[in-house]
Structure formats: C-alpha cells, structure tokens
Amino acid sequence: MRAWYIDGIDALGGIAFASLRDTDESEATYVEADATVFLEPPYFVAEPILSRSTALAATRGSLQAGFFVNKAEYPFQSVAEVSDFVRRLYVGGAGGGATGGAGPPPAPDQPTGEDDPVTEPREGVSDVLRDCFARFARDVKKATVGAARPMKWDLGISASEDLDWHLSSLRLAGLRLIRTLWLRKPNGKNDDPEWWGKAWGAVLALLLKVGIWPYVEDALRRNPQDAELHQAIRWWDPPWRDLWNNPRGDLWNNPRFDDDPYEALRYIPLPANLTRELEGVAAGVDASSVANLLALILSSPQTIESLGAANPRVAAEIGLLAAAAIVSVDIMEGAPLTLVEYWTPLGSRILGSALPKLTSAALTWCNRSLPHFAFARQVEDQIAGIAARPRV
C-alpha cells in the first residue's frame, strides 16, 4: 500500500523521518521511496532529503525504527498527517513526567478541602474550548486505521459578548489555582517551602499578567471562606513583599512568564481531584501542574473529554487561562502587565478593552495548537501515553 510511513522517530524530541513508499515487508527488505522528508521542532515543516538511507542510518542511533499499530507499519495518507502526529507526540511528552525538572510535589493523600476549591458553575468563553474536547472525541471514534479525520477548528468569538462572559472563565480558573496553592502552604509536614514560594510567585505573576488580579482579589474579599487567604494577601500588600525579603523565593528569580511561560506553569499545581482523575484516565501520566494539563489539552483532547462530572469545563477554564498567559505579552499593548496592575481598580477601561482581545488571542493560539487530525483509537492511545514515558 503506497502511503507515508515513518522510517525513524524520536517521539520525545519531536524528530522524525518519513517516506512515501510501500510498506517494508520485513526488516531485511529495503523499499525505495518516492520521497523522504525530515521533521523537527518548532515548526514541523517537512524538509526533503536526498535518500531514505539517511533515515535508516539514524535508527542506528537514538531514533526508533518505524511506527507500528497492530504489528504493522501505520500508513499516513499525507505528510501533513505525519507532521501533526510527530508534533502532538512532542507536545504531549513536554507536558508529562518525561521531561523531569521542577514541578508540584504529590498532592496530599488525605482530603484537605482542596478537592473542589470552586463550586460555582458558570458559562463563559472557555465553553468554546470545552466543546472542542467533545467534538474531537467523536471524530476519534469515527476514524479508522489509515483513515484519519481532518479537524477544522473555528474558535472565533463574538465581539458583542459582554466583559463578564470573557472574564468569568479566567476569574474562576484563577480562583481555583490560588485557593489550591493556599491549601498546600507549608505546615511542617512533608512539605517543600522552596517549591511553594516559587509556585506562589508564579501564580501571582500569572494573575497579573492576564489582567485578572483585581477581579480575583475582589472575589476573595467577598467570600468569608477566603478570609484567611485574603488577609494574608492584603497583609503583604503587595502580595509578593515577603518573597522579595527572601532571595530564595524572590518573584523575579522564579521562572519568568516573559522568559519561558511554559516553564513557569510547571510550578502551579492543579486541584487534587482534577489531577487524580486525569491520572486515572491516562495511566502513568503526570498531571500535577497547569503545564501538564495544557500539554494534554493540545495533544490529546479526548483524554479531557473522558473526565467525569464538571471536570472537562474546569480543565477548559484552566487551559484557557494558561493559553492567555502565553499570548499576553503581545496583546497587552506590547508589554506584560506589571506591579502597577495590582492597584488597577475594577471596571478599569484598560482591562475592559484588553481582556476580550486577550481571550480572543488565546483561542486563536489554541486553534493553531490543537490537533489537525483525529487518528484511530490505537494511534490516539499511543499519543496520550507519551507523557508517561521516562526520558533516559
């Protein structure tokens, strides 16, 4: 069967060779290719190479030879399918335990009130992303081996929606993250004060960067259950003063959103119930941080759809907030939000005009980053499992 077959691949590194050819009948058989291409991050654009021999030689090094489903080489119908497959493996691997490095410690085994830090259901802009999970899961069920289904995303939003529709999802996500982190503050028992200090700086920087800090602070002030958290924040005034006094926890020594927003998102933990459920539906996957969640959303949306209760909506809210942080530097009039925004009042014309642009840009970024093809279940399972693979 003439198709595009992978000759060699490094799934975690995002590197692959593929050829337009007939399938190899055995390891001892060499099949001449009509064309051979090389793909690598960050763009995964197919670069033609002169001979398939280069690809085969690479498999004697660090690359895995071929990609197989049901003990047979998997046939991709276009080089665009190959590119999307390799890109999604790379994105999924970047979000899981495969990369090691800093991240939240394990969530507490015993209930701490962390399981559901926000219970308020609310419609908002994240529902646009939430609907993508269900649509992708349906198309995966319809796809068959060798017959992927193209995905055309249209995540545009109406400019006529009011500010609260744009704001509600980001505000709820911000509340979930800051309350979750507050519940995991150091208490002298199996904790990591250094990690917590960095995570605290990261989550506050996130809320400032996307411009929702005034709204999150107002929600904390109004809720009696958040009295201790709100008092601690106001006592610091600004909330990172204590971090400034401790060089090891200095906000500006933390992973910076300007330098590497994805790395900064690794420090911010997810609510414990969401982590447990994600790790339950995707065995072996690290789903402890916002970065892990974003990688799963972009590489395997069907994993999110398989969550129970309201968690797909919660995942969409947090995922949209993460995407907003990544694109925010370009949207907030060319510069990130600064400490001055801590005092920005509710109803500010600056925030009122910037937030709709920010959510629109975040969805546009998701539109480009979500899967371009829905593959058969056997292929999707391998993509979803990439985050569980250890890096050697």
VENUR-V652903 format. One record per residue. N is the residue number from 1. RES is the residue in three letters. D_FIRST is the distance of its C-alpha to the first C-alpha in Angstrom with 1 decimal. Layout:
# VENUR-V652903
n=N res=RES d_first=D_FIRST
n=N res=RES d_first=D_FIRST
This chain:
# VENUR-V652903
n=1 res=MET d_first=0.0
n=2 res=ARG d_first=3.8
n=3 res=ALA d_first=6.2
n=4 res=TRP d_first=9.6
n=5 res=TYR d_first=10.2
n=6 res=ILE d_first=13.9
n=7 res=ASP d_first=15.3
n=8 res=GLY d_first=18.8
n=9 res=ILE d_first=20.8
n=10 res=ASP d_first=24.5
n=11 res=ALA d_first=24.4
n=12 res=LEU d_first=28.2
n=13 res=GLY d_first=28.6
n=14 res=GLY d_first=25.9
n=15 res=ILE d_first=24.4
n=16 res=ALA d_first=20.7
n=17 res=PHE d_first=18.5
n=18 res=ALA d_first=14.9
n=19 res=SER d_first=12.6
n=20 res=LEU d_first=10.2
n=21 res=ARG d_first=7.9
n=22 res=ASP d_first=5.3
n=23 res=THR d_first=6.5
n=24 res=ASP d_first=10.0
n=25 res=GLU d_first=11.0
n=26 res=SER d_first=14.5
n=27 res=GLU d_first=16.9
n=28 res=ALA d_first=18.3
n=29 res=THR d_first=15.3
n=30 res=TYR d_first=15.1
n=31 res=VAL d_first=12.0
n=32 res=GLU d_first=13.4
n=33 res=ALA d_first=12.4
n=34 res=ASP d_first=13.1
n=35 res=ALA d_first=15.0
n=36 res=THR d_first=16.3
n=37 res=VAL d_first=18.6
n=38 res=PHE d_first=21.3
n=39 res=LEU d_first=22.6
n=40 res=GLU d_first=26.0
n=41 res=PRO d_first=28.8
n=42 res=PRO d_first=30.6
n=43 res=TYR d_first=28.5
n=44 res=PHE d_first=24.9
n=45 res=VAL d_first=24.3
n=46 res=ALA d_first=21.4
n=47 res=GLU d_first=23.2
n=48 res=PRO d_first=21.4
n=49 res=ILE d_first=22.1
n=50 res=LEU d_first=22.3
n=51 res=SER d_first=20.2
n=52 res=ARG d_first=17.7
n=53 res=SER d_first=20.5
n=54 res=THR d_first=22.5
n=55 res=ALA d_first=20.1
n=56 res=LEU d_first=19.9
n=57 res=ALA d_first=23.7
n=58 res=ALA d_first=24.1
n=59 res=THR d_first=22.7
n=60 res=ARG d_first=25.7
n=61 res=GLY d_first=27.9
n=62 res=SER d_first=27.7
n=63 res=LEU d_first=24.0
n=64 res=GLN d_first=21.9
n=65 res=ALA d_first=18.8
n=66 res=GLY d_first=15.6
n=67 res=PHE d_first=15.4
n=68 res=PHE d_first=14.7
n=69 res=VAL d_first=15.0
n=70 res=ASN d_first=16.0
n=71 res=LYS d_first=15.5
n=72 res=ALA d_first=11.8
n=73 res=GLU d_first=10.5
n=74 res=TYR d_first=10.5
n=75 res=PRO d_first=8.0
n=76 res=PHE d_first=10.6
n=77 res=GLN d_first=10.4
n=78 res=SER d_first=13.2
n=79 res=VAL d_first=15.5
n=80 res=ALA d_first=18.1
n=81 res=GLU d_first=16.4
n=82 res=VAL d_first=16.3
n=83 res=SER d_first=19.9
n=84 res=ASP d_first=21.1
n=85 res=PHE d_first=19.7
n=86 res=VAL d_first=21.4
n=87 res=ARG d_first=24.5
n=88 res=ARG d_first=25.0
n=89 res=LEU d_first=24.8
n=90 res=TYR d_first=27.4
n=91 res=VAL d_first=29.6
n=92 res=GLY d_first=29.5
n=93 res=GLY d_first=30.3
n=94 res=ALA d_first=33.2
n=95 res=GLY d_first=34.8
n=96 res=GLY d_first=34.9
n=97 res=GLY d_first=36.7
n=98 res=ALA d_first=34.3
n=99 res=THR d_first=36.4
n=100 res=GLY d_first=39.8
n=101 res=GLY d_first=42.8
n=102 res=ALA d_first=45.4
n=103 res=GLY d_first=45.0
n=104 res=PRO d_first=47.1
n=105 res=PRO d_first=48.4
n=106 res=PRO d_first=47.6
n=107 res=ALA d_first=49.0
n=108 res=PRO d_first=52.2
n=109 res=ASP d_first=51.7
n=110 res=GLN d_first=54.7
n=111 res=PRO d_first=54.9
n=112 res=THR d_first=56.6
n=113 res=GLY d_first=56.3
n=114 res=GLU d_first=53.2
n=115 res=ASP d_first=50.8
n=116 res=ASP d_first=51.5
n=117 res=PRO d_first=53.4
n=118 res=VAL d_first=52.9
n=119 res=THR d_first=52.9
n=120 res=GLU d_first=53.4
n=121 res=PRO d_first=50.6
n=122 res=ARG d_first=50.3
n=123 res=GLU d_first=48.1
n=124 res=GLY d_first=47.1
n=125 res=VAL d_first=44.6
n=126 res=SER d_first=42.4
n=127 res=ASP d_first=41.5
n=128 res=VAL d_first=39.2
n=129 res=LEU d_first=37.2
n=130 res=ARG d_first=37.7
n=131 res=ASP d_first=36.1
n=132 res=CYS d_first=32.8
n=133 res=PHE d_first=32.5
n=134 res=ALA d_first=32.6
n=135 res=ARG d_first=30.2
n=136 res=PHE d_first=27.6
n=137 res=ALA d_first=27.9
n=138 res=ARG d_first=27.5
n=139 res=ASP d_first=24.2
n=140 res=VAL d_first=22.8
n=141 res=LYS d_first=23.6
n=142 res=LYS d_first=21.7
n=143 res=ALA d_first=18.5
n=144 res=THR d_first=15.7
n=145 res=VAL d_first=12.9
n=146 res=GLY d_first=10.4
n=147 res=ALA d_first=13.1
n=148 res=ALA d_first=16.0
n=149 res=ARG d_first=19.2
n=150 res=PRO d_first=20.9
n=151 res=MET d_first=24.4
n=152 res=LYS d_first=27.2
n=153 res=TRP d_first=30.4
n=154 res=ASP d_first=33.8
n=155 res=LEU d_first=36.4
n=156 res=GLY d_first=39.2
n=157 res=ILE d_first=42.6
n=158 res=SER d_first=45.7
n=159 res=ALA d_first=48.5
n=160 res=SER d_first=51.0
n=161 res=GLU d_first=50.5
n=162 res=ASP d_first=53.6
n=163 res=LEU d_first=53.8
n=164 res=ASP d_first=53.9
n=165 res=TRP d_first=50.5
n=166 res=HIS d_first=49.1
n=167 res=LEU d_first=51.3
n=168 res=SER d_first=51.2
n=169 res=SER d_first=47.7
n=170 res=LEU d_first=48.5
n=171 res=ARG d_first=51.9
n=172 res=LEU d_first=50.8
n=173 res=ALA d_first=48.2
n=174 res=GLY d_first=50.9
n=175 res=LEU d_first=53.3
n=176 res=ARG d_first=50.8
n=177 res=LEU d_first=50.1
n=178 res=ILE d_first=53.8
n=179 res=ARG d_first=55.1
n=180 res=THR d_first=52.5
n=181 res=LEU d_first=53.4
n=182 res=TRP d_first=57.1
n=183 res=LEU d_first=56.8
n=184 res=ARG d_first=55.4
n=185 res=LYS d_first=58.2
n=186 res=PRO d_first=59.7
n=187 res=ASN d_first=62.1
n=188 res=GLY d_first=62.7
n=189 res=LYS d_first=60.4
n=190 res=ASN d_first=57.0
n=191 res=ASP d_first=56.5
n=192 res=ASP d_first=55.5
n=193 res=PRO d_first=58.0
n=194 res=GLU d_first=56.3
n=195 res=TRP d_first=52.9
n=196 res=TRP d_first=54.7
n=197 res=GLY d_first=56.6
n=198 res=LYS d_first=53.4
n=199 res=ALA d_first=51.7
n=200 res=TRP d_first=54.8
n=201 res=GLY d_first=54.8
n=202 res=ALA d_first=51.1
n=203 res=VAL d_first=51.5
n=204 res=LEU d_first=54.6
n=205 res=ALA d_first=53.0
n=206 res=LEU d_first=50.1
n=207 res=LEU d_first=52.5
n=208 res=LEU d_first=54.4
n=209 res=LYS d_first=51.4
n=210 res=VAL d_first=50.1
n=211 res=GLY d_first=53.6
n=212 res=ILE d_first=54.1
n=213 res=TRP d_first=56.7
n=214 res=PRO d_first=59.6
n=215 res=TYR d_first=58.0
n=216 res=VAL d_first=57.0
n=217 res=GLU d_first=60.5
n=218 res=ASP d_first=62.1
n=219 res=ALA d_first=60.1
n=220 res=LEU d_first=61.2
n=221 res=ARG d_first=64.8
n=222 res=ARG d_first=64.8
n=223 res=ASN d_first=63.4
n=224 res=PRO d_first=66.1
n=225 res=GLN d_first=63.6
n=226 res=ASP d_first=62.5
n=227 res=ALA d_first=66.2
n=228 res=GLU d_first=65.8
n=229 res=LEU d_first=62.6
n=230 res=HIS d_first=64.2
n=231 res=GLN d_first=67.4
n=232 res=ALA d_first=65.7
n=233 res=ILE d_first=63.8
n=234 res=ARG d_first=67.0
n=235 res=TRP d_first=69.1
n=236 res=TRP d_first=66.9
n=237 res=ASP d_first=67.1
n=238 res=PRO d_first=64.8
n=239 res=PRO d_first=62.5
n=240 res=TRP d_first=61.4
n=241 res=ARG d_first=65.0
n=242 res=ASP d_first=64.9
n=243 res=LEU d_first=61.7
n=244 res=TRP d_first=63.5
n=245 res=ASN d_first=66.2
n=246 res=ASN d_first=63.8
n=247 res=PRO d_first=62.0
n=248 res=ARG d_first=59.4
n=249 res=GLY d_first=58.5
n=250 res=ASP d_first=59.0
n=251 res=LEU d_first=56.8
n=252 res=TRP d_first=56.2
n=253 res=ASN d_first=55.2
n=254 res=ASN d_first=52.5
n=255 res=PRO d_first=48.9
n=256 res=ARG d_first=49.4
n=257 res=PHE d_first=47.3
n=258 res=ASP d_first=47.9
n=259 res=ASP d_first=46.6
n=260 res=ASP d_first=43.6
n=261 res=PRO d_first=43.7
n=262 res=TYR d_first=40.7
n=263 res=GLU d_first=42.7
n=264 res=ALA d_first=45.8
n=265 res=LEU d_first=43.9
n=266 res=ARG d_first=43.3
n=267 res=TYR d_first=47.0
n=268 res=ILE d_first=47.3
n=269 res=PRO d_first=46.8
n=270 res=LEU d_first=45.4
n=271 res=PRO d_first=47.5
n=272 res=ALA d_first=47.4
n=273 res=ASN d_first=46.2
n=274 res=LEU d_first=43.2
n=275 res=THR d_first=42.3
n=276 res=ARG d_first=42.7
n=277 res=GLU d_first=40.5
n=278 res=LEU d_first=37.7
n=279 res=GLU d_first=37.7
n=280 res=GLY d_first=37.8
n=281 res=VAL d_first=34.6
n=282 res=ALA d_first=32.8
n=283 res=ALA d_first=34.0
n=284 res=GLY d_first=34.9
n=285 res=VAL d_first=34.6
n=286 res=ASP d_first=37.7
n=287 res=ALA d_first=38.9
n=288 res=SER d_first=42.4
n=289 res=SER d_first=42.6
n=290 res=VAL d_first=42.0
n=291 res=ALA d_first=39.5
n=292 res=ASN d_first=37.5
n=293 res=LEU d_first=37.6
n=294 res=LEU d_first=36.5
n=295 res=ALA d_first=33.5
n=296 res=LEU d_first=32.4
n=297 res=ILE d_first=33.0
n=298 res=LEU d_first=30.8
n=299 res=SER d_first=28.0
n=300 res=SER d_first=28.0
n=301 res=PRO d_first=30.1
n=302 res=GLN d_first=29.3
n=303 res=THR d_first=31.3
n=304 res=ILE d_first=34.3
n=305 res=GLU d_first=33.9
n=306 res=SER d_first=34.1
n=307 res=LEU d_first=37.6
n=308 res=GLY d_first=40.5
n=309 res=ALA d_first=43.6
n=310 res=ALA d_first=44.1
n=311 res=ASN d_first=42.1
n=312 res=PRO d_first=39.2
n=313 res=ARG d_first=42.0
n=314 res=VAL d_first=43.6
n=315 res=ALA d_first=40.4
n=316 res=ALA d_first=39.9
n=317 res=GLU d_first=43.6
n=318 res=ILE d_first=43.3
n=319 res=GLY d_first=39.9
n=320 res=LEU d_first=41.4
n=321 res=LEU d_first=44.4
n=322 res=ALA d_first=42.4
n=323 res=ALA d_first=40.4
n=324 res=ALA d_first=43.8
n=325 res=ALA d_first=45.1
n=326 res=ILE d_first=42.3
n=327 res=VAL d_first=42.8
n=328 res=SER d_first=46.6
n=329 res=VAL d_first=47.7
n=330 res=ASP d_first=46.4
n=331 res=ILE d_first=47.7
n=332 res=MET d_first=51.2
n=333 res=GLU d_first=52.5
n=334 res=GLY d_first=50.9
n=335 res=ALA d_first=52.6
n=336 res=PRO d_first=52.1
n=337 res=LEU d_first=54.8
n=338 res=THR d_first=57.6
n=339 res=LEU d_first=60.4
n=340 res=VAL d_first=62.3
n=341 res=GLU d_first=60.0
n=342 res=TYR d_first=61.4
n=343 res=TRP d_first=64.4
n=344 res=THR d_first=62.6
n=345 res=PRO d_first=64.1
n=346 res=LEU d_first=62.3
n=347 res=GLY d_first=61.8
n=348 res=SER d_first=61.5
n=349 res=ARG d_first=60.5
n=350 res=ILE d_first=58.4
n=351 res=LEU d_first=56.3
n=352 res=GLY d_first=56.4
n=353 res=SER d_first=54.7
n=354 res=ALA d_first=52.3
n=355 res=LEU d_first=50.8
n=356 res=PRO d_first=49.1
n=357 res=LYS d_first=47.6
n=358 res=LEU d_first=46.5
n=359 res=THR d_first=44.8
n=360 res=SER d_first=43.1
n=361 res=ALA d_first=41.9
n=362 res=ALA d_first=40.7
n=363 res=LEU d_first=38.6
n=364 res=THR d_first=37.2
n=365 res=TRP d_first=36.2
n=366 res=CYS d_first=34.5
n=367 res=ASN d_first=32.7
n=368 res=ARG d_first=31.1
n=369 res=SER d_first=30.6
n=370 res=LEU d_first=29.2
n=371 res=PRO d_first=25.4
n=372 res=HIS d_first=23.5
n=373 res=PHE d_first=20.7
n=374 res=ALA d_first=21.1
n=375 res=PHE d_first=18.3
n=376 res=ALA d_first=17.9
n=377 res=ARG d_first=21.0
n=378 res=GLN d_first=19.4
n=379 res=VAL d_first=18.6
n=380 res=GLU d_first=21.9
n=381 res=ASP d_first=23.8
n=382 res=GLN d_first=22.7
n=383 res=ILE d_first=23.8
n=384 res=ALA d_first=27.0
n=385 res=GLY d_first=27.7
n=386 res=ILE d_first=27.5
n=387 res=ALA d_first=31.2
n=388 res=ALA d_first=32.2
n=389 res=ARG d_first=30.9
n=390 res=PRO d_first=33.9
n=391 res=ARG d_first=33.9
n=392 res=VAL d_first=35.0
